[in-house]
Amino acid sequence: MTAQTAPPLEGILVLDVTRVLAGPFCSLVLGDLGATVVKVEKPGRGDESREFPPHAADGTSAYFASVNRGKRSVCIDLATPGGAGVFRTLARQADVIVENFRPGTMDRWGVGWDALSASNAGLIWCAISGFGEEGPRSPLPAYDIVIQAMSGFMSITGEENGPPVRAGSSIADLAAGLYGAVAVCAAIADRERSPGRHGRFLDVAMLDSMVSLLENAVVRTSLEGTAPGRIGSRHPAITPFQPFETSDGTIVVAAGHDQLFRRLCEEVGRPELADEPRFLSVASRTANHATLDSVLAPLFRTRGRDEWLGRLEAAGIPCGPVNDVAEVLADPGLAARDMFIADPDTGLTMATTATAVSPNPHVPRLGEDTYGVLTEVAGLSEDEIAALASSGAVA
């Protein structure tokens, strides 16, 4: 890989006025790309995810750490005149503001888009919410499970005869965070080439983000006129593309085209299957998936997981083990790609984002950077900061 002389977002200042997951993940990605991220938290409590268990020995929430490492924490009460004033001063220096309050909240405090962009024409504002800034659901609160349900995602997740299932990760939050980060990067690029270096307002909705991830389920429904249902872990259009139990564990196999299927038949000792009319094409294999499963499943149980993986990998057939998270942490391939970092202060091991250039593992204590940011970025004096602190506007 070619070494980069500087992270792509070096010199970009992001004010992170977010809580819990979608917004913090967005700013985490921007930070991993080199931006300086200043996390603005409420004095006394901070981001509510600081309270989520489990906690490290020093009291740091593992949940909070996972999406807030590498940021600087300042405590400002935006609901107070003094706090709003300090934030306006910081916003004049900022390139990006990321927030995930309900629409209209920051306007009520006098620190919304209209107020702040008037004094900073290049400001990029990324608003992440459940249902977007406009529309009939705009004022409604939302959590990940609500969005997964409403987006149709849960209707196609789970076993065929089982109930709808939420994905094990909060992908509605994470999808909105990723789309937000992509939109911010695009807005930065657009600002740099526009004559007036103007910023823009970005409206990112969790529901929109999740619906976009339905991919082929949308076009299938429009084409067939029937909504797809739950089919477990297999693929609706490709077979075999699913897990199989071995004698000592579970693997997944993805024979995505005819040549791969022929190789798979050879490896399981049944080469003639590839020439059976019921299994000659992707479409016919999928139509006859139950019959094919009844043949393949007993064959996979005759050998162990590692033996099958070795044979299939050698034959060029896409496959992999069904790992638990502890096995993922111990994966040598991920270690070779520096996907995990440890904070020496907390002892927590955290995953980097796929965009990471030089990830910072440090997890900020609540308000540990208030004084530094207010002096370095806002240009306030010690006496001014002391006065604001005594009023409760900052901490």
C-alpha positions in Angstrom: 0.0 0.0 0.0 1.2 3.6 -0.8 2.0 5.5 2.4 -0.1 8.7 2.7 1.8 11.9 3.7 -1.3 13.2 5.6 -4.8 12.0 6.5 -7.3 13.2 3.9 -9.3 15.3 6.5 -6.4 16.7 8.3 -7.1 20.3 9.2 -10.9 19.8 9.2 -12.6 20.8 12.5 -15.8 18.9 13.4 -18.1 19.9 16.2 -19.8 16.7 17.3 -23.1 17.5 19.1 -24.4 14.0 19.1 -25.3 11.2 21.5 -25.5 7.4 21.6 -24.7 5.9 18.2 -25.7 7.2 14.7 -24.2 10.7 15.2 -21.1 9.5 17.2 -20.3 6.9 14.6 -20.5 9.5 11.8 -18.0 11.7 13.5 -15.8 8.7 14.4 -15.4 7.9 10.7 -14.5 11.5 10.1 -12.0 11.4 12.9 -10.5 8.2 11.6 -10.0 10.1 8.3 -8.0 12.7 10.1 -10.5 15.3 11.2 -10.2 16.9 14.6 -13.5 16.0 16.4 -14.6 18.1 19.3 -17.5 16.3 21.2 -19.8 18.8 22.8 -21.5 17.2 25.9 -23.9 18.4 28.5 -22.2 19.3 31.8 -22.6 16.8 34.6 -23.9 13.9 32.5 -22.5 14.0 29.0 -23.5 11.6 26.3 -26.0 9.3 27.9 -24.2 6.3 26.5 -21.4 7.0 29.1 -23.8 5.2 31.5 -24.4 2.1 29.3 -22.8 -1.1 30.7 -20.3 -2.8 30.8 -17.7 -0.4 32.3 -14.0 -0.7 32.5 -12.2 -0.5 35.8 -11.8 3.3 35.5 -15.6 3.6 34.9 -15.4 4.1 31.1 -18.4 2.7 29.2 -17.3 0.2 26.6 -20.3 1.3 24.5 -19.3 4.9 24.7 -15.6 4.1 24.0 -16.4 2.2 20.8 -17.7 5.2 18.9 -16.1 8.2 20.8 -12.4 7.3 20.9 -10.0 9.9 19.5 -12.3 12.8 20.2 -11.9 15.9 22.5 -14.7 16.3 25.1 -16.0 19.7 26.1 -18.9 20.4 28.3 -21.2 23.2 27.1 -24.8 23.7 28.1 -26.4 24.8 24.9 -29.7 25.6 26.6 -28.1 28.5 28.5 -27.3 31.9 26.9 -23.7 31.6 27.9 -23.3 28.1 26.5 -25.1 29.0 23.3 -22.8 32.0 22.9 -19.6 29.9 23.3 -20.9 27.4 20.8 -21.6 30.1 18.3 -18.0 31.2 18.7 -16.7 27.7 18.1 -19.0 27.3 15.1 -17.4 30.3 13.4 -14.1 28.3 13.3 -15.7 24.9 12.4 -15.8 23.2 9.1 -18.5 20.7 10.0 -21.3 20.3 12.7 -22.8 16.9 13.2 -25.9 16.6 15.4 -28.6 14.1 16.0 -31.2 15.9 18.0 -34.8 15.8 17.0 -35.4 18.4 14.2 -35.8 21.9 15.5 -34.0 21.3 18.9 -30.9 23.3 18.1 -33.0 26.1 16.5 -34.8 26.5 19.8 -31.4 27.1 21.5 -30.5 29.7 19.0 -27.7 27.6 17.5 -29.3 26.1 14.5 -28.3 26.1 10.9 -29.8 29.4 9.9 -28.1 31.2 12.8 -24.7 29.6 12.5 -24.3 29.5 8.7 -25.0 33.2 8.6 -21.6 33.9 10.2 -19.8 30.9 8.6 -20.7 30.5 4.9 -18.5 27.5 4.5 -20.2 25.5 7.4 -21.3 22.0 6.6 -24.1 20.8 8.8 -25.0 17.1 9.0 -28.3 16.5 10.8 -29.0 12.8 11.5 -32.5 11.9 12.7 -34.9 9.0 12.6 -37.2 10.3 9.9 -35.5 13.4 8.5 -36.0 17.1 8.7 -39.1 17.2 6.6 -42.1 14.9 6.3 -45.0 13.8 8.5 -42.8 11.7 10.8 -40.1 14.4 11.2 -40.9 15.2 14.9 -41.0 11.6 16.1 -38.3 9.9 18.2 -36.7 6.7 16.9 -34.4 4.0 18.0 -32.6 1.4 15.9 -35.2 -1.4 16.4 -38.0 1.0 15.4 -36.3 1.8 12.2 -35.3 -1.8 11.4 -39.0 -2.7 11.8 -40.4 0.1 9.8 -37.9 -0.2 7.0 -38.9 -3.7 6.1 -35.6 -5.1 7.2 -37.0 -7.2 10.0 -39.6 -8.7 7.7 -36.9 -10.4 5.7 -34.6 -11.3 8.7 -35.1 -14.5 10.6 -36.0 -18.1 10.1 -38.8 -19.0 7.6 -41.3 -20.0 10.2 -40.1 -17.7 13.0 -40.8 -14.2 14.1 -39.2 -11.1 12.6 -35.7 -10.6 14.0 -33.6 -7.5 14.6 -30.0 -7.7 13.3 -27.5 -8.3 16.0 -25.8 -5.0 15.4 -27.6 -1.6 15.4 -27.3 -1.3 11.6 -30.0 1.4 11.3 -27.8 3.7 13.4 -24.6 2.7 11.7 -26.0 3.0 8.2 -27.2 6.6 8.9 -23.8 7.4 10.4 -21.9 6.0 7.4 -24.2 7.9 4.9 -23.7 11.0 7.0 -19.9 10.6 6.8 -20.0 10.0 3.1 -22.2 13.1 2.6 -19.9 15.2 4.7 -16.9 14.2 2.6 -18.8 14.9 -0.6 -19.8 18.4 0.8 -16.2 19.1 1.7 -15.0 18.3 -1.8 -17.8 20.3 -3.3 -17.0 23.3 -1.1 -13.4 23.3 -2.1 -14.2 23.6 -5.8 -17.1 26.1 -5.5 -16.3 29.8 -6.1 -17.6 31.0 -2.7 -16.5 27.9 -0.7 -20.1 27.5 0.5 -21.2 24.8 2.8 -24.5 23.0 2.9 -27.1 21.4 5.1 -27.2 17.6 4.9 -30.4 15.9 6.0 -29.7 12.2 6.8 -32.6 10.0 8.0 -32.2 6.6 9.6 -35.3 5.2 7.9 -34.1 6.4 4.4 -30.7 4.9 5.1 -32.2 1.5 6.0 -34.6 1.4 3.1 -31.7 2.0 0.7 -30.0 -1.1 2.2 -32.9 -3.4 1.2 -31.2 -3.6 -2.2 -32.8 -6.4 -4.4 -35.8 -6.8 -2.1 -37.3 -3.6 -3.4 -37.0 -4.4 -7.1 -38.1 -8.0 -6.5 -41.3 -6.7 -4.9 -42.0 -4.3 -7.7 -41.4 -7.0 -10.3 -43.2 -9.9 -8.6 -45.9 -7.9 -6.8 -45.3 -9.9 -3.6 -43.2 -8.9 -0.7 -40.4 -11.3 0.1 -40.5 -13.1 3.5 -38.0 -14.6 5.9 -35.8 -17.5 4.6 -33.2 -17.8 7.3 -29.6 -17.4 6.2 -29.9 -18.6 2.7 -30.0 -16.2 -0.3 -33.2 -15.6 -2.2 -31.6 -15.9 -5.6 -28.4 -17.9 -5.2 -28.0 -21.5 -4.1 -26.0 -22.8 -2.2 -25.3 -19.6 -0.4 -25.8 -20.5 3.3 -24.4 -22.1 6.4 -23.7 -25.8 6.8 -23.1 -27.8 9.9 -19.9 -29.7 10.0 -18.9 -32.4 12.5 -17.5 -29.8 14.9 -18.8 -26.3 13.9 -20.6 -24.2 11.3 -19.3 -22.8 8.0 -20.8 -20.8 5.3 -20.5 -21.6 1.6 -21.3 -19.3 -1.3 -21.2 -21.0 -4.7 -22.4 -18.0 -6.6 -22.2 -19.3 -10.2 -22.2 -22.6 -12.1 -18.5 -23.1 -12.2 -18.2 -22.7 -8.5 -21.1 -25.1 -8.0 -19.4 -27.7 -10.2 -16.2 -27.3 -8.1 -18.2 -27.7 -4.9 -19.8 -30.9 -6.1 -16.3 -32.3 -6.8 -15.1 -31.4 -3.4 -18.0 -33.0 -1.6 -17.6 -36.2 -3.7 -20.7 -35.8 -5.8 -19.6 -34.4 -9.2 -22.6 -35.8 -10.9 -24.9 -33.3 -9.0 -23.6 -30.5 -11.3 -25.2 -32.2 -14.3 -28.6 -32.9 -12.8 -31.3 -30.9 -14.6 -32.6 -29.7 -11.2 -29.3 -28.1 -10.4 -28.0 -27.0 -13.8 -28.4 -23.2 -13.2 -28.6 -20.7 -10.4 -32.3 -20.4 -10.9 -33.0 -24.1 -10.9 -30.8 -24.7 -7.9 -32.7 -22.0 -6.0 -36.1 -23.4 -7.1 -34.9 -26.8 -5.8 -33.0 -25.6 -2.7 -34.7 -28.0 -0.3 -33.7 -31.0 -2.4 -30.1 -29.8 -2.8 -29.9 -29.1 0.9 -31.0 -32.6 1.8 -28.1 -33.9 -0.3 -25.3 -31.5 0.8 -26.1 -31.2 4.5 -25.2 -34.8 5.4 -22.0 -34.6 3.4 -20.8 -31.5 5.2 -21.4 -33.3 8.6 -18.8 -36.0 7.6 -15.8 -33.8 8.2 -14.6 -31.1 10.6 -14.9 -27.3 10.1 -11.2 -26.7 9.5 -10.8 -29.6 7.1 -13.7 -28.4 5.0 -12.4 -24.8 5.0 -9.0 -26.0 3.8 -10.5 -28.1 1.0 -12.9 -25.4 -0.2 -10.4 -22.5 0.0 -7.9 -24.6 -2.0 -10.6 -25.1 -4.7 -11.3 -21.4 -4.8 -14.8 -21.7 -3.4 -15.9 -18.7 -1.2 -16.4 -20.0 2.3 -15.7 -19.1 5.9 -16.3 -20.1 9.5 -19.1 -18.7 11.6 -17.0 -16.9 14.2 -18.1 -15.5 17.5 -16.7 -12.1 18.5 -13.9 -13.6 20.6 -12.7 -15.5 17.5 -12.9 -12.3 15.5 -10.7 -10.5 18.0 -8.1 -13.4 17.7 -8.3 -13.5 13.9 -4.7 -13.1 12.5 -5.9 -11.7 9.2 -7.7 -8.8 11.0 -4.7 -8.3 13.2 -2.5 -8.0 10.1 -4.7 -5.2 8.9 -4.6 -3.3 12.2 -8.3 -3.5 12.8 -8.0 -3.5 16.5 -6.5 -0.9 18.8 -6.2 -0.7 22.6 -6.5 2.3 24.9 -3.7 2.1 27.5 -5.7 4.2 29.9 -8.9 2.0 30.0 -7.5 -1.3 28.8 -10.3 -1.6 26.3 -9.7 -3.1 22.8 -11.7 -1.4 20.1 -12.3 -1.9 16.4 -11.2 0.8 14.0 -13.4 1.8 11.1 -12.6 0.6 7.7 -11.6 4.1 6.7 -9.0 4.5 9.5 -5.8 6.2 8.5 -4.2 6.7 12.0 -6.8 5.8 14.6 -6.6 7.3 18.0 -7.5 4.9 20.8 -7.8 7.5 23.6 -11.3 7.7 25.1 -12.0 11.2 26.5 -13.1 11.7 30.0 -16.2 14.0 30.3 -15.1 17.6 29.8 -11.3 16.8 29.9 -10.7 19.2 26.9 -13.1 22.0 27.8 -10.4 24.5 28.8 -8.0 23.6 26.0 -10.7 23.9 23.3 -12.1 27.1 24.6 -8.7 28.7 24.7 -7.2 27.2 21.5 -10.3 27.3 19.3 -12.7 29.9 20.8 -9.9 32.2 21.9 -11.3 32.8 25.4 -9.3 34.0 28.4 -9.0 32.2 31.7 -11.3 34.8 33.3 -13.9 34.4 30.6 -13.9 30.6 31.0 -14.1 30.9 34.8 -17.1 33.2 34.5 -18.8 30.8 32.1 -18.1 27.9 34.5 -19.4 29.7 37.5 -22.7 30.3 35.6 -23.0 26.6 34.6 -22.6 27.3 30.9 -19.5 25.2 30.6 -17.7 22.7 32.8 
